């Protein structure tokens, strides 16, 4: 089974707005810290999904964002997610509460101390390197262990 989603890291003052996923039951992201985003609705483009999901989860209206890459997330338990990865550095509005967990501004230097997916560390590095648009495939063991990764079709060491 495959799904389409967006994932966005909103940046301000050297920090990313992170979502600590604590609410939903049977959530693949339960207790993880991730960016904001979600699943496509019918006929949406990646950008339309991004703008809607960010508004719904944060209250922010993005004014400046960049499509960074496509992440193929293979869970290892029968679900593959094709995530359109974005970063954003411009927004307006007032931060609201999120029904999926707690939103918190986290210093980029502190990200690796959080409970994040192993593969997220790879795309954080690619974003930090200001890498042009990339395709990243992350294969997990059905739980939290990353068993393989490929960048633009070439295997990476994990």
TIVOKOL-762632 format. One line per 4 residues: their letters; for each residue z negated, x negated, y of N, C-alpha, C. Coordinates in steps of 0.05 Angstrom, whole numbers, plus 5000, padded with zeros to 4 digits. Layout:
N
a	Z:X:Y:Z:X:Y:Z:X:Y  ...;
//
This chain:
158
xxxx	5000:4983:4976:5000:5000:5000:5000:4982:5025  5016:4989:5045:5018:4973:5069:5013:4990:5093  5001:4977:5114:4996:4990:5139:5005:4974:5162  5008:4987:5185:5015:4973:5210:4993:4977:5230;
xxxx	4985:4955:5243:4963:4956:5262:4967:4936:5284  4951:4938:5304:4949:4919:5326:4922:4907:5326  4920:4883:5337:4895:4869:5341:4897:4854:5367  4877:4857:5385:4879:4845:5411:4853:4831:5418;
xxxx	4856:4807:5429:4834:4792:5440:4837:4792:5470  4819:4807:5483:4819:4809:5512:4801:4786:5523  4812:4771:5542:4799:4747:5552:4790:4751:5581  4766:4740:5586:4756:4740:5614:4736:4717:5616;
xxxx	4739:4699:5635:4720:4678:5641:4712:4661:5616  4733:4654:5600:4728:4637:5576:4715:4652:5553  4715:4679:5554:4703:4695:5533:4724:4715:5523  4720:4723:5498:4736:4745:5486:4718:4769:5482;
xxxx	4729:4793:5486:4715:4817:5481:4717:4822:5450  4694:4821:5437:4693:4823:5408:4680:4849:5400  4688:4860:5378:4677:4884:5367:4663:4878:5341  4637:4883:5340:4621:4879:5316:4622:4905:5301;
xxxx	4637:4905:5278:4642:4929:5263:4618:4936:5246  4602:4956:5255:4578:4963:5241:4576:4993:5233  4595:5009:5241:4591:5038:5239:4604:5051:5214  4630:5045:5210:4645:5059:5189:4636:5051:5161;
xxxx	4635:5071:5144:4629:5066:5116:4656:5057:5103  4655:5042:5081:4678:5032:5067:4699:5019:5086  4689:5003:5104:4705:4990:5124:4710:4961:5114  4736:4953:5112:4742:4926:5103:4730:4906:5123;
xxxx	4726:4914:5148:4715:4897:5168:4685:4900:5172  4671:4914:5154:4643:4919:5157:4627:4894:5163  4612:4894:5184:4595:4872:5193:4610:4848:5204  4637:4849:5205:4653:4828:5216:4655:4831:5247;
xxxx	4661:4809:5260:4667:4809:5289:4698:4806:5290  4711:4825:5304:4740:4824:5306:4748:4831:5335  4773:4830:5340:4783:4840:5366:4785:4870:5365  4797:4882:5385:4801:4911:5386:4829:4918:5378;
xxxx	4833:4941:5368:4859:4950:5359:4857:4971:5338  4879:4977:5325:4878:4997:5304:4906:5003:5294  4907:5025:5279:4932:5032:5265:4952:5047:5282  4977:5042:5277:4999:5055:5291:4998:5085:5285;
xxxx	5005:5101:5305:5010:5129:5301:5040:5132:5298  5050:5156:5290:5078:5160:5285:5095:5152:5310  5116:5137:5304:5136:5130:5324:5127:5111:5346  5103:5099:5343:5093:5081:5364:5105:5053:5360;
xxxx	5110:5040:5382:5117:5011:5382:5090:4995:5381  5092:4969:5375:5067:4953:5376:5053:4955:5403  5069:4954:5424:5057:4955:5451:5044:4982:5457  5056:5003:5449:5045:5030:5453:5019:5033:5438;
xxxx	5018:5023:5413:4994:5024:5396:4972:5007:5409  4979:4983:5418:4960:4966:5432:4947:4980:5455  4963:4990:5473:4953:5002:5498:4935:5026:5491  4943:5043:5472:4927:5067:5465:4901:5058:5452;
xxxx	4902:5040:5433:4878:5032:5418:4858:5018:5437  4868:5000:5454:4849:4987:5473:4836:5007:5491  4851:5026:5501:4840:5047:5518:4819:5064:5503  4825:5071:5478:4807:5088:5462:4781:5073:5456;
xxxx	4783:5047:5449:4760:5032:5439:4743:5019:5461  4756:5014:5484:4742:4999:5505:4740:5014:5532  4758:5033:5537:4760:5046:5563:4779:5030:5582  4787:5006:5574:4804:4990:5591:4833:4998:5590;
xxxx	4847:4995:5612:4876:4997:5614:4886:4969:5618  4902:4959:5598:4912:4931:5601:4934:4930:5622  4932:4909:5638:4952:4904:5659:4968:4878:5654  4958:4862:5636:4972:4837:5629:4965:4830:5600;
xxxx	4985:4828:5583:4981:4822:5555:5005:4807:5544  5001:4795:5521:5022:4778:5509:5022:4783:5479  5046:4788:5468:5049:4791:5439:5050:4763:5427  5030:4756:5411:5027:4728:5401:5039:4723:5374;
xxxx	5037:4743:5356:5047:4738:5330:5044:4762:5311  5055:4758:5287:5052:4778:5266:5035:4766:5244  5013:4779:5237:4995:4770:5217:4998:4788:5193  5006:4777:5170:5007:4792:5145:4981:4787:5131;
xxxx	4965:4808:5129:4938:4806:5118:4938:4819:5091  4937:4802:5070:4937:4812:5042:4908:4812:5033  4896:4835:5028:4868:4837:5023:4860:4828:4995  4879:4829:4976:4872:4822:4949:4862:4846:4933;
xxxx	4860:4869:4946:4851:4893:4931:4872:4916:4935  4897:4908:4937:4918:4928:4938:4927:4936:4966  4915:4926:4987:4923:4934:5014:4934:4910:5029  4957:4914:5041:4970:4894:5058:4972:4907:5086;
xxxx	4964:4892:5106:4964:4901:5133:4983:4882:5149  5001:4894:5164:5018:4878:5182:5007:4882:5210  4994:4862:5220:4980:4864:5246:4996:4850:5268  5002:4865:5288:5014:4854:5312:4991:4843:5329;
xxxx	4991:4817:5333:4969:4803:5346:4976:4799:5376  4957:4807:5393:4961:4805:5422:4937:4791:5434  4941:4779:5457:4920:4771:5475:4925:4785:5501  4903:4789:5516:4906:4803:5542:4887:4789:5562;
xxxx	4897:4785:5587:4880:4773:5607:4879:4789:5633  4889:4813:5632:4887:4831:5655:4881:4859:5646  4862:4872:5659:4855:4899:5652:4840:4911:5676  4839:4938:5675:4824:4952:5695:4808:4974:5681;
xxxx	4788:4984:5694:4772:5005:5682:4744:4996:5677  4728:5013:5665:4700:5008:5659:4696:5008:5629  4683:4987:5619:4678:4985:5590:4661:5009:5581  4670:5022:5560:4655:5044:5548:4644:5036:5521;
xxxx	4628:5053:5510:4618:5048:5483:4640:5054:5463  4638:5041:5440:4659:5044:5419:4646:5056:5395  4660:5076:5383:4648:5090:5360:4652:5074:5333  4662:5050:5335:4666:5033:5311:4647:5010:5309;
xxxx	4631:5007:5330:4612:4984:5331:4604:4977:5359  4594:4953:5362:4585:4943:5389:4605:4924:5400  4612:4928:5426:4630:4910:5440:4613:4890:5455  4621:4865:5454:4606:4843:5467:4625:4821:5476;
xxxx	4621:4811:5500:4636:4788:5510:4624:4763:5497  4641:4747:5483:4631:4724:5468:4646:4699:5478  4631:4678:5485:4643:4653:5493:4661:4643:5471  4685:4633:5478:4703:4624:5457:4691:4602:5440;
xxxx	4674:4586:5452:4661:4564:5437:4641:4574:5416  4633:4599:5419:4613:4611:5400:4626:4628:5378  4652:4632:5379:4666:4649:5360:4661:4641:5331  4662:4615:5326:4660:4606:5298:4633:4609:5286;
xxxx	4613:4615:5303:4586:4620:5293:4582:4649:5284  4601:4666:5291:4600:4694:5284:4611:4699:5255  4605:4722:5244:4616:4730:5218:4644:4740:5223  4663:4721:5222:4692:4728:5226:4707:4721:5200;
xxxx	4730:4733:5197:4748:4726:5175:4756:4697:5177  4759:4684:5154:4767:4656:5153:4795:4653:5167  4813:4672:5161:4839:4670:5173:4840:4673:5203  4820:4687:5214:4818:4690:5243:4815:4662:5256;
xxxx	4801:4644:5243:4798:4617:5254:4825:4603:5257  4844:4609:5239:4871:4598:5241:4885:4609:5265  4885:4636:5269:4900:4646:5292:4886:4640:5318  4859:4637:5318:4846:4628:5343:4856:4601:5351;
xxxx	4860:4583:5331:4870:4556:5337:4899:4558:5348  4916:4575:5335:4943:4578:5344:4944:4589:5373  4927:4608:5379:4926:4619:5406:4916:4597:5426  4896:4582:5418:4886:4560:5435:4907:4539:5441;
xxxx	4924:4534:5421:4946:4515:5425:4969:4526:5441  4966:4551:5449:4987:4566:5463:5014:4566:5448  5011:4568:5422:5034:4569:5404:5052:4592:5411  5078:4587:5410:5097:4609:5414:5094:4629:5391;
xxxx	5108:4651:5393:5106:4673:5373:5106:4661:5345  5087:4670:5328:5085:4659:5301:5082:4681:5281  5087:4674:5256:5083:4692:5233:5062:4678:5215  5040:4691:5211:5018:4680:5195:5012:4699:5172;
xxxx	5013:4688:5147:5006:4704:5124:4980:4694:5113  4961:4712:5110:4934:4706:5100:4929:4722:5075  4922:4708:5053:4918:4722:5027:4889:4718:5019  4875:4740:5015:4847:4740:5008:4843:4747:4978;
xxxx	4819:4743:4968:4813:4747:4940:4802:4775:4934  4805:4794:4953:4793:4820:4949:4766:4823:4963  4756:4800:4972:4731:4800:4987:4735:4783:5012  4718:4764:5017:4719:4748:5041:4732:4721:5038;
xxxx	4740:4713:5014:4750:4686:5010:4780:4685:5014  4788:4668:5033:4816:4663:5038:4827:4644:5017  4847:4653:5002:4858:4637:4980:4884:4623:4986  4899:4633:5006:4923:4619:5015:4930:4629:5043;
xxxx	4945:4611:5056:4955:4618:5083:4982:4604:5087  4999:4617:5103:5025:4605:5109:5032:4611:5138  5041:4591:5152:5049:4593:5180:5079:4590:5182  5093:4611:5192:5122:4611:5194:5135:4604:5168;
xxxx	5123:4614:5145:5135:4610:5119:5127:4584:5105  5112:4567:5118:5103:4542:5106:5073:4543:5099  5067:4535:5075:5039:4536:5066:5021:4518:5083  4997:4528:5088:4976:4514:5102:4953:4508:5082;
xx	4939:4486:5088:4915:4481:5072:4893:4500:5080  4879:4511:5060:4856:4529:5066:4830:4518:5055;
//
